[in-house]
Amino acid sequence: MANSDENCGTFFAAKLLGLSVGTVQTLVRTNELTAWETQSGHRRISMASIRQYQRKNDLAVIPEAGQFLKLLVVEGDTFLLDSFNSTVNSWPLPVDVTAMSSALEALRDIHTLQPDVLITDLKMPGMDGFELLRTLRANASFSSMVLVSMTGLSPAEVTERGGLPAHTVTVQKPVDMLWFRGFLAAMVAFRQF
C-alpha cells in the first residue's frame, strides 16, 4: 500500500543510512523501516521511518523532502538499464533512482513514484518512449516533470515519428555520463533553492 509521505528506493535508503542494501532489506523485513511495493514490485521505503531510525541510532538526519531528486530511468535493454542505474547510484548525489524496463511498467507506477526527472529510451518493444513522453506531457499532473529522451535516432528520424513533446531534453546514445552527472547535479542544486 502506498503511503502519502515521501519515500525512496532501497539503494537510496542504503546510501542515506550508510548501510548495505542487504542491511536495509533486513531492516525492512524486521519492520525497523516501513516499506511497501508499487504495482510493478518496486520497493519504496518511508522517509519518515528512515528519519526515525536515524534519530534512534544517533545517525545524521537525511535531507527533508524536496532536497533530493527522484529519477526514473526507462530502458528496454536490461544491460544498459543496469549499467545506467549502478552508475548513477555510485555518484555522491542526493538522487533516488528507480529503473524500469518498459514504458507500461513506468506508467503503472508513475503516480506512486512522482519522479522529478524521467529519462527514457525512445525505441522499446510494446509502448515506446515516444508514446510514454506524449502520455505524460498530456497529463497536467506531470507538467513539472523534466522529460529526457535518450536515443540513437537522428533528428530527422525523430521528426518522422511525430517528434517529441515540447520542452523534452534529448541526448544521443551512448549517453555522455559526465554530462548527465552535471545535469543531475544542476537539477539538485536548483531544487534546493
CYANA upper distance limits for C-alpha pairs under 8 A (distance plus 0.5 A):
  1 MET  CA     36 TRP  CA      6.37
  1 MET  CA     37 GLU  CA      7.44
  1 MET  CA     38 THR  CA      8.03
  2 ALA  CA     36 TRP  CA      7.06
  2 ALA  CA     37 GLU  CA      8.00
  2 ALA  CA     38 THR  CA      7.57
  2 ALA  CA    112 THR  CA      7.29
  3 ASN  CA      7 ASN  CA      8.50
  3 ASN  CA     46 SER  CA      7.98
  5 ASP  CA     46 SER  CA      7.22
  5 ASP  CA     47 MET  CA      7.70
  5 ASP  CA     48 ALA  CA      7.74
  6 GLU  CA     46 SER  CA      6.73
  6 GLU  CA     47 MET  CA      6.03
  6 GLU  CA     48 ALA  CA      7.91
  6 GLU  CA     65 ALA  CA      7.01
  7 ASN  CA     44 ARG  CA      6.35
  7 ASN  CA     45 ILE  CA      5.68
  7 ASN  CA     46 SER  CA      4.94
  7 ASN  CA     47 MET  CA      5.46
  8 CYS  CA     12 PHE  CA      6.89
  8 CYS  CA     13 ALA  CA      7.02
  8 CYS  CA     44 ARG  CA      5.75
  8 CYS  CA     45 ILE  CA      5.76
  8 CYS  CA     46 SER  CA      7.22
  8 CYS  CA     47 MET  CA      7.28
  8 CYS  CA     96 ASP  CA      6.76
  9 GLY  CA     13 ALA  CA      6.72
  9 GLY  CA     42 HIS  CA      8.14
  9 GLY  CA     43 ARG  CA      6.47
  9 GLY  CA     44 ARG  CA      5.38
  9 GLY  CA     45 ILE  CA      6.51
  9 GLY  CA     96 ASP  CA      7.04
  9 GLY  CA     97 VAL  CA      7.74
  9 GLY  CA     98 THR  CA      7.41
 10 THR  CA     14 ALA  CA      6.65
 10 THR  CA     21 VAL  CA      6.96
 10 THR  CA     24 VAL  CA      7.33
 10 THR  CA     25 GLN  CA      7.86
 10 THR  CA     43 ARG  CA      7.18
 10 THR  CA     44 ARG  CA      7.41
 10 THR  CA     45 ILE  CA      7.35
 11 PHE  CA     15 LYS  CA      6.78
 11 PHE  CA     21 VAL  CA      6.53
 11 PHE  CA     89 ASN  CA      7.78
 11 PHE  CA     96 ASP  CA      8.12
 11 PHE  CA     97 VAL  CA      8.36
 12 PHE  CA     16 LEU  CA      6.62
 12 PHE  CA     89 ASN  CA      8.05
 12 PHE  CA     95 VAL  CA      7.75
 12 PHE  CA     96 ASP  CA      5.72
 12 PHE  CA     97 VAL  CA      7.77
 13 ALA  CA     17 LEU  CA      6.60
 13 ALA  CA     24 VAL  CA      7.67
 13 ALA  CA     45 ILE  CA      7.85
 13 ALA  CA     50 ILE  CA      8.00
 14 ALA  CA     18 GLY  CA      6.24
 14 ALA  CA     19 LEU  CA      5.42
 14 ALA  CA     20 SER  CA      6.12
 14 ALA  CA     21 VAL  CA      5.91
 14 ALA  CA     23 THR  CA      8.42
 14 ALA  CA     24 VAL  CA      6.53
 15 LYS  CA     19 LEU  CA      7.15
 15 LYS  CA     20 SER  CA      8.40
 16 LEU  CA     62 ILE  CA      6.91
 17 LEU  CA     50 ILE  CA      8.36
 17 LEU  CA     54 GLN  CA      8.01
 17 LEU  CA     59 LEU  CA      8.27
 19 LEU  CA     23 THR  CA      6.74
 19 LEU  CA     24 VAL  CA      7.28
 20 SER  CA     24 VAL  CA      6.95
 21 VAL  CA     25 GLN  CA      6.70
 22 GLY  CA     26 THR  CA      6.74
 23 THR  CA     27 LEU  CA      6.73
 24 VAL  CA     28 VAL  CA      6.78
 24 VAL  CA     33 LEU  CA      8.48
 25 GLN  CA     29 ARG  CA      6.75
 26 THR  CA     30 THR  CA      6.62
 27 LEU  CA     31 ASN  CA      6.57
 27 LEU  CA     32 GLU  CA      5.50
 27 LEU  CA     33 LEU  CA      6.09
 28 VAL  CA     32 GLU  CA      6.42
 28 VAL  CA     33 LEU  CA      5.32
 28 VAL  CA     34 THR  CA      6.74
 28 VAL  CA     35 ALA  CA      6.85
 32 GLU  CA     49 SER  CA      8.12
 32 GLU  CA     53 TYR  CA      7.64
 33 LEU  CA     45 ILE  CA      7.46
 33 LEU  CA     46 SER  CA      7.73
 33 LEU  CA     49 SER  CA      5.80
 33 LEU  CA     50 ILE  CA      6.84
 33 LEU  CA     53 TYR  CA      7.76
 34 THR  CA     45 ILE  CA      6.33
 34 THR  CA     46 SER  CA      6.06
 34 THR  CA     49 SER  CA      6.27
 35 ALA  CA     43 ARG  CA      7.18
 35 ALA  CA     44 ARG  CA      5.98
 35 ALA  CA     45 ILE  CA      4.77
 35 ALA  CA     46 SER  CA      6.48
 36 TRP  CA     43 ARG  CA      6.21
 36 TRP  CA     44 ARG  CA      6.04
 36 TRP  CA     45 ILE  CA      7.23
 37 GLU  CA     41 GLY  CA      5.64
 37 GLU  CA     42 HIS  CA      5.74
 37 GLU  CA     43 ARG  CA      4.92
 37 GLU  CA     44 ARG  CA      6.44
 38 THR  CA     42 HIS  CA      5.72
 38 THR  CA     43 ARG  CA      6.98
 38 THR  CA     44 ARG  CA      7.70
 38 THR  CA    109 ASP  CA      6.78
 38 THR  CA    112 THR  CA      7.53
 39 GLN  CA    108 ARG  CA      7.20
 39 GLN  CA    109 ASP  CA      6.80
 40 SER  CA    105 GLU  CA      6.75
 40 SER  CA    108 ARG  CA      7.49
 40 SER  CA    109 ASP  CA      7.18
 45 ILE  CA     49 SER  CA      8.15
 45 ILE  CA     50 ILE  CA      8.26
 46 SER  CA     50 ILE  CA      7.02
 47 MET  CA     51 ARG  CA      6.68
 48 ALA  CA     52 GLN  CA      6.67
 49 SER  CA     53 TYR  CA      6.61
 50 ILE  CA     54 GLN  CA      6.67
 50 ILE  CA     62 ILE  CA      8.46
 51 ARG  CA     55 ARG  CA      6.72
 51 ARG  CA     61 VAL  CA      6.57
 51 ARG  CA     62 ILE  CA      7.08
 52 GLN  CA     56 LYS  CA      6.61
 53 TYR  CA     57 ASN  CA      6.65
 54 GLN  CA     58 ASP  CA      6.29
 54 GLN  CA     59 LEU  CA      5.14
 54 GLN  CA     60 ALA  CA      7.00
 54 GLN  CA     61 VAL  CA      6.51
 55 ARG  CA     59 LEU  CA      6.68
 55 ARG  CA     60 ALA  CA      8.32
 55 ARG  CA     61 VAL  CA      7.62
 63 PRO  CA     67 GLN  CA      6.17
 63 PRO  CA     68 PHE  CA      7.56
 66 GLY  CA    191 ARG  CA      7.12
 66 GLY  CA    192 GLN  CA      7.67
 67 GLN  CA     94 PRO  CA      8.06
 67 GLN  CA    188 VAL  CA      7.68
 67 GLN  CA    191 ARG  CA      6.97
 67 GLN  CA    192 GLN  CA      6.06
 68 PHE  CA     94 PRO  CA      5.31
 68 PHE  CA     95 VAL  CA      6.13
 68 PHE  CA     96 ASP  CA      7.75
 68 PHE  CA    188 VAL  CA      6.88
 68 PHE  CA    191 ARG  CA      8.28
 69 LEU  CA     94 PRO  CA      6.82
 69 LEU  CA     95 VAL  CA      5.19
 69 LEU  CA     96 ASP  CA      6.62
 69 LEU  CA    115 PRO  CA      8.19
 69 LEU  CA    116 ASP  CA      6.72
 69 LEU  CA    117 VAL  CA      8.19
 69 LEU  CA    187 MET  CA      8.07
 69 LEU  CA    188 VAL  CA      6.53
 69 LEU  CA    191 ARG  CA      8.39
 70 LYS  CA     95 VAL  CA      6.35
 70 LYS  CA     96 ASP  CA      5.36
 70 LYS  CA     97 VAL  CA      6.75
 70 LYS  CA     98 THR  CA      8.40
 70 LYS  CA    113 LEU  CA      8.43
 70 LYS  CA    114 GLN  CA      7.98
 70 LYS  CA    115 PRO  CA      5.19
 70 LYS  CA    116 ASP  CA      5.69
 70 LYS  CA    117 VAL  CA      6.97
 71 LEU  CA     95 VAL  CA      7.21
 71 LEU  CA     96 ASP  CA      6.45
 71 LEU  CA     97 VAL  CA      5.33
 71 LEU  CA     98 THR  CA      6.76
 71 LEU  CA    115 PRO  CA      5.94
 71 LEU  CA    116 ASP  CA      6.63
 71 LEU  CA    117 VAL  CA      5.43
 71 LEU  CA    118 LEU  CA      6.36
 71 LEU  CA    119 ILE  CA      8.17
 72 LEU  CA     97 VAL  CA      6.42
 72 LEU  CA     98 THR  CA      5.41
 72 LEU  CA     99 ALA  CA      6.44
 72 LEU  CA    100 MET  CA      8.01
 72 LEU  CA    115 PRO  CA      6.52
 72 LEU  CA    117 VAL  CA      6.86
 72 LEU  CA    118 LEU  CA      5.27
 72 LEU  CA    119 ILE  CA      6.84
 73 VAL  CA     81 LEU  CA      8.01
 73 VAL  CA     85 ASN  CA      8.21
 73 VAL  CA     97 VAL  CA      7.77
 73 VAL  CA     98 THR  CA      6.75
 73 VAL  CA     99 ALA  CA      5.31
 73 VAL  CA    100 MET  CA      6.67
 73 VAL  CA    118 LEU  CA      6.48
 73 VAL  CA    119 ILE  CA      5.47
 73 VAL  CA    120 THR  CA      6.38
 74 VAL  CA     81 LEU  CA      7.94
 74 VAL  CA     99 ALA  CA      6.59
 74 VAL  CA    100 MET  CA      5.41
 74 VAL  CA    101 SER  CA      6.07
 74 VAL  CA    102 SER  CA      6.63
 74 VAL  CA    103 ALA  CA      7.07
 74 VAL  CA    106 ALA  CA      7.62
 74 VAL  CA    118 LEU  CA      8.14
 74 VAL  CA    119 ILE  CA      6.75
 74 VAL  CA    120 THR  CA      5.06
 74 VAL  CA    121 ASP  CA      6.87
 75 GLU  CA     80 LEU  CA      7.69
 75 GLU  CA     81 LEU  CA      6.04
 75 GLU  CA     99 ALA  CA      8.33
 75 GLU  CA    100 MET  CA      7.06
 75 GLU  CA    101 SER  CA      5.56
 75 GLU  CA    102 SER  CA      7.04
 75 GLU  CA    120 THR  CA      6.44
 75 GLU  CA    121 ASP  CA      5.78
 75 GLU  CA    124 MET  CA      7.82
 76 GLY  CA     81 LEU  CA      7.83
 76 GLY  CA    100 MET  CA      8.46
 76 GLY  CA    101 SER  CA      5.18
 76 GLY  CA    102 SER  CA      6.30
 76 GLY  CA    121 ASP  CA      7.85
 76 GLY  CA    123 LYS  CA      8.47
 76 GLY  CA    124 MET  CA      5.91
 76 GLY  CA    125 PRO  CA      7.73
 77 ASP  CA     81 LEU  CA      6.60
 77 ASP  CA    101 SER  CA      7.59
 78 THR  CA     82 ASP  CA      6.49
 78 THR  CA    101 SER  CA      7.11
 79 PHE  CA     83 SER  CA      6.65
 80 LEU  CA     84 PHE  CA      6.45
 81 LEU  CA     85 ASN  CA      6.54
 81 LEU  CA     99 ALA  CA      7.21
 81 LEU  CA    100 MET  CA      8.10
 81 LEU  CA    101 SER  CA      7.72
 82 ASP  CA     86 SER  CA      6.55
 82 ASP  CA     99 ALA  CA      8.30
 83 SER  CA     87 THR  CA      6.54
 84 PHE  CA     88 VAL  CA      6.71
 85 ASN  CA     89 ASN  CA      6.57
 85 ASN  CA     97 VAL  CA      7.26
 85 ASN  CA     98 THR  CA      8.16
 85 ASN  CA     99 ALA  CA      6.90
 86 SER  CA     90 SER  CA      6.62
 87 THR  CA     91 TRP  CA      7.37
 88 VAL  CA     95 VAL  CA      8.42
 88 VAL  CA     97 VAL  CA      7.91
 88 VAL  CA    181 ARG  CA      8.10
 89 ASN  CA     95 VAL  CA      8.04
 89 ASN  CA     96 ASP  CA      8.30
 89 ASN  CA     97 VAL  CA      7.42
 91 TRP  CA    181 ARG  CA      8.42
 93 LEU  CA    185 ALA  CA      7.42
 94 PRO  CA    188 VAL  CA      7.85
 95 VAL  CA    184 LEU  CA      8.47
 95 VAL  CA    188 VAL  CA      8.42
100 MET  CA    105 GLU  CA      7.16
100 MET  CA    106 ALA  CA      6.95
101 SER  CA    105 GLU  CA      7.78
102 SER  CA    106 ALA  CA      6.94
102 SER  CA    124 MET  CA      7.79
102 SER  CA    125 PRO  CA      8.39
102 SER  CA    127 MET  CA      8.07
103 ALA  CA    107 LEU  CA      6.71
103 ALA  CA    127 MET  CA      6.35
103 ALA  CA    128 ASP  CA      6.92
103 ALA  CA    129 GLY  CA      7.14
103 ALA  CA    132 LEU  CA      6.48
104 LEU  CA    108 ARG  CA      6.64
104 LEU  CA    127 MET  CA      7.08
105 GLU  CA    109 ASP  CA      7.04
106 ALA  CA    110 ILE  CA      6.17
107 LEU  CA    111 HIS  CA      8.37
107 LEU  CA    132 LEU  CA      8.09
109 ASP  CA    113 LEU  CA      6.62
110 ILE  CA    114 GLN  CA      6.22
110 ILE  CA    115 PRO  CA      7.71
115 PRO  CA    145 MET  CA      7.45
116 ASP  CA    144 SER  CA      8.09
116 ASP  CA    145 MET  CA      5.55
116 ASP  CA    146 VAL  CA      6.74
117 VAL  CA    145 MET  CA      6.13
117 VAL  CA    146 VAL  CA      5.15
117 VAL  CA    147 LEU  CA      6.53
117 VAL  CA    148 VAL  CA      7.96
118 LEU  CA    145 MET  CA      7.70
118 LEU  CA    146 VAL  CA      6.79
118 LEU  CA    147 LEU  CA      5.64
118 LEU  CA    148 VAL  CA      6.52
119 ILE  CA    147 LEU  CA      6.66
119 ILE  CA    148 VAL  CA      5.00
119 ILE  CA    149 SER  CA      6.12
119 ILE  CA    150 MET  CA      7.43
120 THR  CA    129 GLY  CA      6.41
120 THR  CA    148 VAL  CA      6.90
120 THR  CA    149 SER  CA      5.57
120 THR  CA    150 MET  CA      6.44
121 ASP  CA    128 ASP  CA      8.31
121 ASP  CA    129 GLY  CA      6.13
121 ASP  CA    149 SER  CA      6.33
121 ASP  CA    150 MET  CA      5.38
121 ASP  CA    151 THR  CA      6.28
122 LEU  CA    128 ASP  CA      6.27
122 LEU  CA    129 GLY  CA      4.42
122 LEU  CA    130 PHE  CA      6.15
122 LEU  CA    149 SER  CA      6.90
122 LEU  CA    150 MET  CA      6.99
122 LEU  CA    151 THR  CA      6.30
123 LYS  CA    128 ASP  CA      6.09
123 LYS  CA    129 GLY  CA      6.73
123 LYS  CA    130 PHE  CA      8.48
123 LYS  CA    151 THR  CA      7.84
124 MET  CA    128 ASP  CA      5.31
124 MET  CA    129 GLY  CA      7.24
127 MET  CA    131 GLU  CA      6.88
127 MET  CA    132 LEU  CA      7.58
128 ASP  CA    132 LEU  CA      6.90
129 GLY  CA    133 LEU  CA      6.49
129 GLY  CA    149 SER  CA      7.99
130 PHE  CA    134 ARG  CA      6.71
130 PHE  CA    163 GLY  CA      8.36
130 PHE  CA    164 LEU  CA      7.11
131 GLU  CA    135 THR  CA      6.47
132 LEU  CA    136 LEU  CA      6.74
133 LEU  CA    137 ARG  CA      6.57
133 LEU  CA    147 LEU  CA      7.68
133 LEU  CA    164 LEU  CA      7.84
133 LEU  CA    165 PRO  CA      7.34
134 ARG  CA    138 ALA  CA      6.59
134 ARG  CA    164 LEU  CA      7.72
134 ARG  CA    165 PRO  CA      6.49
135 THR  CA    139 ASN  CA      7.11
136 LEU  CA    142 PHE  CA      6.57
136 LEU  CA    143 SER  CA      8.34
137 ARG  CA    142 PHE  CA      7.06
137 ARG  CA    143 SER  CA      6.75
137 ARG  CA    165 PRO  CA      7.18
139 ASN  CA    143 SER  CA      7.40
146 VAL  CA    168 THR  CA      7.83
146 VAL  CA    169 VAL  CA      8.48
147 LEU  CA    167 HIS  CA      8.03
147 LEU  CA    168 THR  CA      5.62
147 LEU  CA    169 VAL  CA      6.75
148 VAL  CA    168 THR  CA      6.09
148 VAL  CA    169 VAL  CA      5.09
148 VAL  CA    170 THR  CA      6.16
148 VAL  CA    171 VAL  CA      7.88
149 SER  CA    168 THR  CA      7.42
149 SER  CA    169 VAL  CA      6.70
149 SER  CA    170 THR  CA      5.27
149 SER  CA    171 VAL  CA      6.73
150 MET  CA    170 THR  CA      6.40
150 MET  CA    171 VAL  CA      5.39
150 MET  CA    172 GLN  CA      6.08
150 MET  CA    173 LYS  CA      6.53
150 MET  CA    175 VAL  CA      7.62
151 THR  CA    170 THR  CA      8.09
151 THR  CA    171 VAL  CA      7.08
151 THR  CA    172 GLN  CA      5.60
151 THR  CA    173 LYS  CA      5.73
151 THR  CA    174 PRO  CA      8.50
152 GLY  CA    172 GLN  CA      6.16
152 GLY  CA    173 LYS  CA      5.54
152 GLY  CA    174 PRO  CA      8.05
153 LEU  CA    157 GLU  CA      6.30
153 LEU  CA    158 VAL  CA      6.85
153 LEU  CA    172 GLN  CA      8.25
154 SER  CA    158 VAL  CA      6.84
155 PRO  CA    159 THR  CA      6.72
156 ALA  CA    160 GLU  CA      6.65
157 GLU  CA    161 ARG  CA      6.86
158 VAL  CA    162 GLY  CA      7.22
158 VAL  CA    163 GLY  CA      5.68
158 VAL  CA    164 LEU  CA      7.90
159 THR  CA    163 GLY  CA      4.80
159 THR  CA    164 LEU  CA      8.30
164 LEU  CA    168 THR  CA      7.13
171 VAL  CA    175 VAL  CA      6.96
175 VAL  CA    180 PHE  CA      7.96
176 ASP  CA    180 PHE  CA      6.82
177 MET  CA    181 ARG  CA      6.44
178 LEU  CA    182 GLY  CA      6.91
179 TRP  CA    183 PHE  CA      6.65
180 PHE  CA    184 LEU  CA      6.67
181 ARG  CA    185 ALA  CA      6.59
182 GLY  CA    186 ALA  CA      6.59
183 PHE  CA    187 MET  CA      6.78
184 LEU  CA    188 VAL  CA      6.64
185 ALA  CA    189 ALA  CA      6.68
186 ALA  CA    190 PHE  CA      6.56
187 MET  CA    191 ARG  CA      6.76
188 VAL  CA    192 GLN  CA      6.92
189 ALA  CA    193 PHE  CA      7.50
